[in-house]
Amino acid sequence: MLTSGLLPLLPRALLLLLLLGAVTLCTGLKCVCLMCENTNYICHTEGACWTSVMLTNGKEEVTKSCLTLPQLNAQVYCHSSNNITRTECCHSDFCNNITLRLPPASPSASHFGHVELTVMVTIPICVLSIAIMLTVYTCQRRYCAYMKTKRQCIEEPLTDCNLDPDGKCLKDLIYDMTTSGSGSGLPLLVQRTIARTVIIQEVVGKGRFGEVWRGKWCGEDVAVKIFSSRDERSWFREAEIYQTVMLRHENILGFIAADNKDNGTWTQLWLVSEYHEQGSLYDYLNRNTVTIGGMMKLALSVVSGLAHLHMEIVGTRGKPAIAHRDLKSKNILVKKNETCAIADLGLAVKHDSITNTIDIPQNPRVGTKRYMAPELLDDSIKMNHFESFKCADIYSLGLVYWEIARRCSVGGVVDEYQLPYYDIVPSDPSLEDMRKAVCEQKLRPNIPNQWQSFEALRVIGRIMRECWYANSKARLTALRIKKTIAQLCVDEDFKL
């Protein structure tokens, strides 16, 4: 009798269990979240619980939160770095409610003398280095032999380092996280993880901001721009501009990460970007001459990058219009495929079209005097009018085109490389030198008569003149120049 009385209750019990299971599935995994005050420090996710401790300015910084499935699949958040970052990912409710600690420095080192300590440290490092070199050499030979049998090209940049077994590399990681998210760059934690595992190799350039190094990250070449501590504003500004939504473009230097690294004595300000072994356009033109087709390829790629900077993209994930303010051949890099990428955005300004305001950096640096437009030299530029900054960029673009065209070999004749106004002002001109030449005497670089004999050089010469007008409003726009050169390439059937 008792059993028969319970039978009608069984469907209700089963229904209740199904409802409880559905609730559990909907809520997903529960994790401790130190940033979630509004939800009683609890978050829900379908990915994993995550806890991390990172050394920042000599102190341990603890973070606990949820990882989404895309973040978990990126295979970056769960990686640790010895003595710098320790992370753990787990897959049960509140499993990240633990305390991680970075390994302390070994106290036993003080018990040894300097000679003993040096021997104890040097010998294992040497043995390990030799073992690694032999391993890499063996693997590389096998890989090259395999690729040779497949007859495939392996010179594609940024594809050597796999982050996971599926073949993801730095290039893929940047693409995934900038197209599916905000489009403004990698998440801050990923940037710091990458920057703190870069191994710098050699100095490839120096400037007033600091130095540029070639570095390695997981076997890939990257460029590391190290700013001096007194130039923190330039570092912060350039990192901010590079992370503007929708800025990424094939003719703008590919930004990877920014980080401030405390080595215990001083703070280094790092900006990590793609590495281009051919160096700047200035270096490239000093070493090489170009064909007419090569000249058009360089010219089109430079103005394509500038047009993307100048263009405003309207929308939720839009991009503000940006003016460079220091465009010159030393701030343009030449890629492996002989196209250009605009770099050094530390002086750039952004325009907010909604409020019609201009975000001008609080930076005492000014642009390069030799490339300054007339309105900058005589201080007549309208600082509250954003189009003025774009027009100044166009003037500088005309000078860069002049540098490229001089190195164009036509009929076996080519001019030696020179900077603009080389025959008019000193090698290190002052503002007054440039003002007298450009504003008072209204001088411009010489355009040789022989350029008129070749259609491409004739058109490029005309574009230069229209970039150098004293009246900034009369100058061409970057988009107009891009369309003109692109059409010329089609008409002349240049293979770009």
C-alpha positions in Angstrom: 0.0 0.0 0.0 2.8 2.4 0.8 4.6 1.7 -2.5 1.4 2.3 -4.5 0.9 5.6 -2.6 4.3 6.9 -3.7 3.9 6.0 -7.4 2.0 9.2 -8.3 4.8 11.3 -6.8 7.5 9.9 -9.0 6.8 12.0 -12.1 6.9 15.2 -10.0 10.3 14.2 -8.4 11.7 13.5 -11.9 10.5 16.8 -13.1 12.1 18.6 -10.2 15.4 16.9 -10.9 15.3 17.9 -14.5 14.5 21.5 -13.5 17.5 21.5 -11.1 19.7 20.1 -13.9 18.5 22.8 -16.3 19.3 25.6 -13.8 22.8 24.1 -13.3 23.4 24.1 -17.0 22.2 27.6 -17.5 24.3 29.0 -14.7 27.4 27.2 -15.9 30.6 27.1 -13.8 30.8 29.3 -10.7 34.1 31.0 -9.9 35.5 33.5 -7.5 35.8 36.9 -9.1 37.7 39.6 -7.2 36.4 42.3 -9.6 32.7 41.4 -9.3 31.5 43.4 -6.3 28.0 43.7 -7.7 27.6 39.9 -7.8 29.0 39.1 -4.4 32.4 38.3 -5.9 31.0 35.4 -8.0 31.0 35.0 -11.8 29.6 32.4 -14.1 31.2 31.0 -17.3 31.2 28.1 -19.8 35.0 28.2 -19.9 37.1 27.8 -16.8 37.9 29.4 -13.4 41.2 31.3 -13.5 43.6 32.6 -10.8 46.9 34.4 -11.4 49.7 36.1 -9.5 52.0 38.5 -11.4 55.0 40.4 -10.3 54.3 44.1 -10.8 56.7 46.8 -9.6 58.2 44.4 -7.2 54.9 43.4 -5.7 52.7 40.3 -6.2 49.4 41.2 -7.9 46.6 38.6 -7.5 43.7 38.2 -10.0 40.8 35.8 -9.9 38.0 35.7 -12.4 36.2 33.6 -15.1 37.6 32.8 -18.5 35.2 32.7 -21.5 35.5 29.9 -24.0 37.3 32.2 -26.6 39.8 33.2 -23.9 40.4 29.6 -22.9 40.8 28.5 -26.5 43.4 31.3 -27.0 45.9 29.2 -24.9 47.5 32.3 -23.4 45.8 33.0 -20.1 46.8 29.6 -18.6 50.5 30.0 -19.3 53.0 30.8 -16.5 56.4 32.5 -16.7 59.1 31.6 -14.2 59.5 34.2 -11.3 57.2 36.6 -13.2 53.7 35.1 -13.6 52.0 32.0 -12.2 48.5 31.0 -13.4 46.1 28.1 -12.9 42.9 27.2 -14.8 40.4 24.7 -13.4 37.0 23.4 -14.2 34.9 22.9 -11.0 32.9 25.4 -9.0 35.0 27.8 -6.9 38.2 25.8 -7.7 40.1 29.1 -8.1 39.5 30.0 -4.5 43.2 29.3 -3.8 46.2 31.5 -3.1 49.2 31.3 -5.5 52.6 32.5 -4.7 55.6 33.2 -6.9 58.7 31.1 -6.0 61.0 33.1 -3.7 64.6 33.8 -4.6 66.9 31.1 -3.4 68.4 32.1 0.0 71.2 29.5 -0.3 73.1 31.6 -2.8 74.5 33.8 -0.1 76.3 30.8 1.5 78.6 30.5 -1.6 81.5 32.6 -2.6 81.5 34.5 -5.9 83.7 32.0 -7.7 81.7 29.0 -6.5 78.4 30.7 -7.4 79.7 31.7 -10.8 80.7 28.2 -11.6 77.5 26.7 -10.3 75.4 29.1 -12.4 77.6 29.2 -15.6 78.2 25.4 -16.1 74.5 24.4 -16.1 73.6 27.3 -18.4 76.3 26.4 -20.9 75.3 22.7 -20.9 71.6 23.6 -21.3 72.4 26.1 -24.0 74.4 23.6 -26.0 71.6 21.0 -25.6 69.0 23.5 -26.8 71.1 24.5 -29.8 71.6 20.9 -30.8 67.9 20.2 -30.4 66.9 23.2 -32.4 69.5 22.4 -35.1 68.3 18.8 -35.4 64.6 19.8 -35.5 65.3 22.5 -38.0 67.1 20.2 -40.4 64.3 17.6 -40.2 61.7 20.4 -40.7 63.6 21.9 -43.7 64.0 18.4 -45.2 60.2 17.8 -44.8 59.3 21.2 -46.3 61.7 20.6 -49.2 59.9 17.4 -50.1 56.6 19.2 -50.0 58.1 22.1 -52.1 56.4 24.7 -49.9 57.6 28.3 -49.1 58.2 28.9 -45.4 59.0 32.6 -45.5 55.6 33.8 -44.3 56.3 36.2 -41.4 55.0 35.5 -37.9 54.0 31.9 -38.5 56.9 30.0 -36.8 55.6 29.9 -33.2 52.7 27.6 -32.4 50.8 28.5 -29.2 48.8 25.3 -29.2 48.6 22.0 -31.1 46.0 23.5 -33.5 48.7 25.6 -35.1 47.8 29.0 -33.6 50.6 31.5 -33.7 51.1 35.2 -32.8 49.6 36.4 -36.1 46.5 34.2 -35.7 46.1 35.3 -32.0 46.2 39.0 -33.0 43.7 38.4 -35.8 41.3 36.4 -33.6 41.3 38.8 -30.7 41.1 42.0 -32.7 38.3 40.9 -35.1 36.0 39.1 -32.7 36.4 41.7 -29.9 36.7 45.4 -29.8 39.2 45.6 -32.6 41.5 47.7 -30.5 44.4 45.3 -29.8 45.1 42.3 -27.5 43.8 42.3 -23.9 46.1 43.9 -21.4 47.0 40.7 -19.6 47.9 39.0 -22.9 50.1 42.0 -23.9 51.9 41.8 -20.5 52.4 38.0 -20.8 53.9 38.4 -24.3 56.1 41.4 -23.4 57.5 39.7 -20.3 58.5 36.6 -22.3 60.3 38.5 -25.2 64.0 37.9 -25.3 65.8 41.0 -26.8 68.7 40.2 -29.2 70.3 43.2 -30.7 69.9 47.0 -31.2 68.6 47.9 -34.7 68.0 51.6 -34.2 68.3 54.6 -31.9 66.4 57.9 -31.6 65.5 60.7 -29.3 62.9 58.4 -27.6 65.4 55.5 -26.8 66.3 52.4 -28.7 64.7 49.8 -31.0 65.8 46.2 -30.5 65.2 43.0 -32.5 63.7 40.5 -30.1 62.4 36.9 -30.1 59.1 35.7 -28.8 58.6 31.9 -29.2 61.0 31.8 -32.1 59.3 34.8 -33.9 61.2 38.1 -34.7 59.6 41.1 -33.0 60.6 44.8 -32.7 61.0 46.1 -29.2 60.9 49.9 -28.8 62.4 50.8 -25.4 61.6 54.3 -24.3 63.7 56.2 -21.7 61.8 56.8 -18.4 61.8 60.6 -19.1 59.8 60.0 -22.3 56.9 58.2 -20.6 54.3 60.4 -22.2 55.5 59.4 -25.7 55.3 55.7 -24.8 51.9 56.0 -23.3 50.6 58.1 -26.2 51.9 55.8 -28.9 50.5 52.7 -27.1 47.2 54.5 -26.8 47.0 55.4 -30.5 48.0 51.9 -31.6 45.2 50.5 -29.6 42.6 52.7 -31.2 39.6 50.7 -32.4 39.8 49.5 -36.0 43.3 51.0 -36.5 45.0 47.7 -37.7 45.9 48.0 -41.4 48.5 46.3 -43.7 50.2 49.7 -44.2 50.4 50.7 -40.6 53.0 49.0 -38.3 51.4 46.0 -36.6 51.2 46.7 -32.8 51.6 43.6 -30.5 52.0 44.7 -26.9 53.0 47.5 -24.5 54.4 47.0 -20.9 56.3 48.8 -18.3 59.0 46.4 -17.0 60.6 47.0 -13.6 64.0 45.3 -13.4 64.6 46.4 -9.8 66.9 49.4 -10.7 64.8 51.4 -13.1 61.6 51.0 -15.1 61.8 50.2 -18.8 58.9 51.2 -21.1 58.4 48.7 -23.9 56.4 48.8 -27.0 56.4 45.5 -29.0 55.5 45.5 -32.7 56.1 43.5 -35.9 59.7 43.4 -37.1 60.6 44.4 -40.6 64.2 43.5 -41.4 64.6 46.0 -44.3 64.4 48.9 -41.8 63.1 52.3 -42.5 62.3 53.8 -45.9 65.2 56.2 -45.3 67.6 53.2 -44.8 66.1 51.4 -47.8 66.5 54.3 -50.2 70.1 54.8 -49.1 70.9 51.2 -50.0 68.7 50.6 -53.0 67.5 52.1 -56.2 63.9 51.4 -57.4 62.2 50.7 -60.7 59.2 52.8 -61.8 57.0 49.9 -60.7 58.8 49.7 -57.4 58.4 53.4 -56.9 54.6 53.2 -57.5 54.4 50.3 -55.1 56.1 52.2 -52.3 54.1 55.4 -53.0 50.7 53.6 -53.1 51.4 51.7 -49.9 52.4 54.8 -48.0 49.4 56.8 -49.0 47.1 53.8 -48.3 48.3 53.7 -44.7 47.9 57.5 -44.4 44.4 57.5 -45.9 43.4 54.8 -43.4 44.8 57.0 -40.5 43.0 60.1 -41.8 39.7 58.3 -42.4 36.9 58.3 -39.8 34.9 55.0 -39.6 31.4 55.8 -38.2 29.7 53.1 -36.1 29.6 51.3 -32.8 33.0 49.8 -33.6 34.1 52.8 -35.6 37.5 54.6 -35.7 38.2 58.3 -35.2 40.2 60.3 -37.8 43.9 60.4 -36.9 46.6 62.7 -38.1 50.3 61.5 -37.8 52.1 64.9 -37.3 55.6 63.5 -37.9 55.5 61.7 -41.3 59.0 61.2 -42.8 61.0 58.5 -44.4 62.6 57.5 -41.1 59.1 56.8 -39.6 58.0 54.6 -42.5 59.2 50.9 -42.5 59.7 48.7 -45.6 58.2 45.2 -45.4 59.6 42.1 -47.0 57.2 42.4 -50.0 58.6 45.9 -50.8 55.5 47.8 -49.5 55.5 50.3 -46.6 54.1 50.5 -43.1 53.7 53.8 -41.3 55.2 53.8 -37.8 55.9 56.1 -34.8 52.5 57.4 -33.8 53.7 59.1 -30.6 52.7 62.6 -31.8 49.4 61.6 -33.5 46.2 63.5 -32.8 42.6 62.0 -32.8 39.4 63.8 -33.8 36.1 63.3 -32.0 33.5 64.2 -34.6 30.6 64.0 -32.2 32.1 66.7 -29.9 34.3 68.2 -32.6 37.3 68.1 -30.3 40.9 67.2 -31.0 42.8 65.0 -28.6 46.3 66.6 -28.7 49.0 64.8 -26.6 50.5 66.7 -23.7 54.0 66.2 -25.1 56.8 68.8 -25.5 58.1 67.0 -28.6 57.4 68.6 -32.0 57.6 67.1 -35.5 60.8 67.0 -37.6 61.7 70.6 -38.7 62.7 69.6 -42.2 59.3 68.1 -42.9 57.1 70.8 -41.3 54.5 72.4 -43.4 54.6 76.2 -43.9 51.7 76.8 -41.5 53.6 75.0 -38.8 56.8 76.9 -39.4 55.2 80.4 -39.3 52.7 79.3 -36.5 49.6 80.1 -38.6 48.0 76.7 -38.3 44.5 76.5 -36.9 45.0 74.2 -33.9 41.3 73.9 -33.3 40.6 72.7 -36.8 41.4 69.0 -37.4 41.7 69.3 -41.2 44.7 71.5 -40.6 46.7 68.6 -39.2 45.7 66.3 -42.1 46.8 69.0 -44.6 50.2 69.2 -42.8 50.6 65.4 -43.2 50.0 65.8 -46.9 52.8 68.3 -47.2 55.2 65.9 -45.5 53.9 63.1 -47.8 55.0 65.1 -50.9 58.5 65.4 -49.5 58.6 61.6 -48.9 57.5 61.0 -52.5 60.3 63.3 -53.7 62.8 61.1 -51.8 61.4 58.0 -53.4 61.3 59.4 -56.9 64.9 60.6 -56.8 66.0 56.9 -56.4 64.0 55.7 -59.3 66.2 54.4 -62.1 65.1 55.5 -65.6 67.2 54.8 -68.6 70.1 53.8 -66.3 70.1 57.3 -64.7 69.5 57.7 -61.0 70.2 60.4 -58.5 72.0 59.8 -55.2 69.8 59.8 -52.1 69.3 63.1 -50.4 67.0 64.5 -47.8 64.5 67.2 -48.8 66.0 70.7 -49.0 69.5 69.2 -48.7 70.8 72.0 -51.0 69.0 74.8 -49.3 69.4 74.4 -45.5 72.1 73.0 -43.2 72.2 69.3 -42.3 70.5 70.0 -38.9 68.3 73.0 -39.8 66.7 75.3 -37.2 63.0 76.4 -37.3 64.2 79.7 -38.5 66.3 78.2 -41.3 63.2 76.2 -42.5 60.9 79.2 -42.1 63.0 81.5 -44.3 63.3 78.8 -47.0 59.8 77.5 -47.1 57.6 80.5 -46.0 59.6 83.6 -47.0 61.4 82.4 -50.1 58.7 79.8 -50.9 61.3 77.3 -52.0 60.5 73.7 -52.7 62.6 70.6 -53.7 63.7 70.6 -57.3 61.7 68.4 -59.7 64.1 67.4 -62.6 62.9 68.1 -66.2 63.7 64.5 -67.3 60.8 63.3 -65.1 58.4 64.7 -67.7 59.5 62.0 -70.2 57.9 59.2 -68.2 54.2 59.2 -67.4 54.6 57.7 -63.9 57.3 60.2 -62.8 55.3 63.1 -64.4 52.2 62.2 -62.4 54.2 61.7 -59.2 55.9 65.1 -59.8 52.5 66.8 -60.3 51.2 65.2 -57.0 54.2 66.5 -55.2 53.5 70.1 -56.3 49.9 69.8 -55.3 51.0 68.5 -51.8 53.3 71.5 -51.3 50.9 74.4 -51.9 51.4 77.2 -49.4 47.6 77.3 -49.0 46.9 74.2 -47.1 43.2 74.0 -48.2 44.4 73.7 -51.8 46.4 70.5 -51.2 45.1 67.1 -52.2 43.6 64.6 -49.8 45.2 61.3 -49.0 42.2 59.4 -50.5 42.5 61.5 -53.8 46.2 60.7 -54.1 45.5 57.0 -53.4 42.9 56.8 -56.2 45.2 58.7 -58.6 48.2 56.4 -58.1 46.0 53.2 -58.1 44.5 54.3 -61.4 47.9 55.0 -62.8 49.1 51.6 -61.8 46.1 50.0 -63.7 46.8 52.2 -66.8 50.5 51.5 -66.8 49.9 47.8 -65.9 52.4 47.8 -63.0 52.5 44.5 -61.1 52.2 45.6 -57.5 
